[in-house]
Amino acid sequence: MEKVHSKGNSNINSSILLVDDSEDMLEVLRRNLSLKGYKTYTTQSVQEAIEILNSTEVDLVITDLKMPGVGGLELIKHIRANFKNVEVLVITGYPSIQGAVDAVKTGAEEYLVKSFTDKELFAAVQRAFNKLYTRRAATFKSYLKREPLQGIIGESQAMKEVFNAIRKVSLTSATILITGESGTGKELVARAIHYSSPIASSPFVPVNCGGIPEELIESELFGHLKGTFTGANETRAGFFHTADGGTIFLDEISNTSHSMQIKLLRVLQDKEVYMIGSKKPQKIDVRIVAATNVDLPNLVKKNEFREDLYYRLNVINLNIPPLRKRGEDILLLINYFADRYAKETNRLAPQFSDKALQVLQDYHWPGNVRELQNVIQSLIIMTDENIIDVPDLPSIMRFSALRQKGITRTLAEMETEYIHNVLNSVNGNKTKAAEILGIDRKTLREKIKKSLNHY
């Protein structure tokens, strides 16, 4: 896909943070840019600007240089150190060659001297956005040229932490419990651990514990001797034997019965298995990686999962973040799957309109990466046009956009969004926002800080 965002006049999805100690200047900028369709946030201090950047998706920052306390140059440095996909436009009433040089060297893309015309402002803003979209597209294409780690796509901080954990645990033989919602890619992570490890040439055996009938799972895992039961016409090794020397991946471990949990506990403790019909144990050398999409500690409290087995499995815990908390990984995945399925159908990958991308980003993705993959595959197969727009998307996503992300969010996420909406309605004024919310300013600051954990 050549284009991630269009460079036309569609500004409805573009957000701008305005930072200036002059309230009059902020109002002029806010009014003019809002009329052009941009979504704007305003603040009179660098400290509050950083808070907004931490809690809100912003594409462009327009900042004054000279402000009381911390100035614009420090804000630019902070942005460049922490937000690679945010552009910066500097405005100042104190023009100087050195000021312009410092601003550009620090990381500003554009520089305007007060009093500039509306035409000059709009042109500078458009140039900044063009640079941003070009860089994002180049970043995506560059990323997609690299070989993904076992097919795992991600550049977000949450996924970088997962990749770092994979590198660390792959060097050990410790038992690992992978947790995360359905569709987040737990098996891909298990494969990445195995194939990054010193035993990569040994077998990797995936087992879906929830997909094997209860009466067959013991035989499938541990094997059986000939004649042990009706239909046992030959001696057959189990999955643990097949995985000997390598890794066995026990997916949906929570679906195992209490009796099977006792047998698995014995395997973990003694490193040996009993084939059905045999009284002689067989030693095995297997690295065990288990996975679940349910809250195992909660099942332990309900006596639905053995506590001793849980602690044996949970030597190292790897939690895979849901797609909705992975930021622009959604755009990477859209590009990756679109390219992949376009090649399979011998066509050029279509482009996605800005509005379609925004709907895809705003959608809650209860099925996570697996759901996104299926959606993109369907779009590539069923859409004939070169541009995919909102009407082409599944109806549930279009309706979800109208409902502003639907009803599948947590209470904490809804509270966070409401707080941000109130702050935006009063242009970032915390005192006014606290009055509307019925809380004091200190409580508001704490809630804003806490909300960062939800994004």
PELINHU-V350351 format. One record per backbone hydrogen bond with DSSP energy under -1.0 kcal/mol. CO is the residue of the C=O (numbers start at 1). NH is the residue of the N-H. Records with the same first field share a line. If there is no record, write none. Layout:
CO = NH + NH
This chain:
9 = 11
11 = 14
14 = 39
15 = 59 + 60
16 = 41
17 = 62
18 = 43
19 = 64
22 = 26
23 = 27
24 = 28
25 = 29
26 = 30
27 = 31
28 = 32
29 = 33
30 = 34
31 = 35
33 = 38
34 = 37
39 = 16
41 = 18
43 = 20
45 = 49
46 = 50
47 = 51
48 = 52
49 = 53
50 = 54
51 = 55
52 = 56
59 = 87
60 = 17
61 = 89
62 = 19
63 = 91
65 = 72
71 = 75
72 = 76
73 = 77
74 = 78
75 = 79
76 = 80
77 = 81
78 = 82
79 = 83
83 = 86
87 = 61
88 = 109 + 110
89 = 63
90 = 112
92 = 114
96 = 100
97 = 101
98 = 102
99 = 103
100 = 104
101 = 105
102 = 106
103 = 107 + 108
110 = 90
112 = 92
117 = 121
118 = 122
119 = 123
120 = 124
121 = 125
122 = 126
123 = 127
124 = 128
125 = 129
126 = 130
127 = 131
128 = 132
129 = 133
130 = 134
131 = 135
132 = 136
133 = 137
134 = 138
135 = 139
136 = 140
137 = 141
138 = 142
139 = 143
140 = 144
141 = 145
143 = 146
148 = 150
149 = 152
156 = 160
157 = 161
158 = 162
159 = 163
160 = 164
161 = 165
162 = 166
163 = 167
164 = 168
165 = 169
166 = 170
168 = 171
169 = 172
175 = 316
176 = 290
177 = 318
178 = 292
179 = 320
181 = 184
183 = 370
185 = 189
186 = 190
187 = 191
188 = 192
189 = 193
190 = 194
191 = 195
194 = 197
197 = 200
199 = 202
203 = 247
205 = 249
207 = 209 + 251
208 = 211
213 = 216 + 217
216 = 220
217 = 221
218 = 222
219 = 223
220 = 239
221 = 240
223 = 276
224 = 236
225 = 228
229 = 232
231 = 233
232 = 227
236 = 224
238 = 242
239 = 243
241 = 244
243 = 246
246 = 287
247 = 205
248 = 289
249 = 207 + 251
250 = 291
251 = 209
252 = 255
253 = 256
257 = 261
258 = 262
259 = 263
260 = 264
261 = 265
262 = 266
263 = 267
264 = 268
265 = 269
266 = 270
267 = 271
271 = 284
273 = 282
275 = 278
276 = 225
282 = 273
285 = 245
287 = 248
288 = 176
289 = 250
290 = 178
291 = 253
292 = 180
294 = 296
295 = 299
296 = 300
297 = 301
298 = 302
299 = 304
300 = 303
306 = 310
307 = 311
308 = 312
309 = 313
310 = 314
316 = 177
318 = 179
322 = 325
323 = 326
326 = 329
327 = 330
328 = 332
329 = 333
330 = 334
331 = 335
332 = 336
333 = 337
334 = 338
335 = 339
336 = 340
337 = 341
338 = 342
339 = 343
340 = 344
341 = 345
342 = 347
343 = 346
351 = 388
353 = 357
354 = 358
355 = 359
356 = 360
357 = 361
358 = 362
359 = 363
365 = 368
367 = 371
368 = 372
369 = 373
370 = 374
371 = 375
372 = 376
373 = 377
374 = 378
375 = 379
376 = 380
377 = 381
378 = 382
379 = 383
386 = 351
388 = 353
389 = 392
390 = 393
394 = 397 + 398
395 = 399
396 = 400
397 = 401
398 = 402
399 = 403
400 = 405
410 = 414
411 = 415
412 = 416
413 = 417
414 = 418
415 = 419
416 = 420
417 = 421
418 = 422
419 = 423
420 = 424
421 = 425
422 = 426
423 = 428
424 = 427
426 = 429
429 = 433
430 = 434
431 = 435
432 = 436
433 = 437
434 = 438 + 439
440 = 444
441 = 445
442 = 446
443 = 447
444 = 448
445 = 449
446 = 450
447 = 451
450 = 453
451 = 454
452 = 455
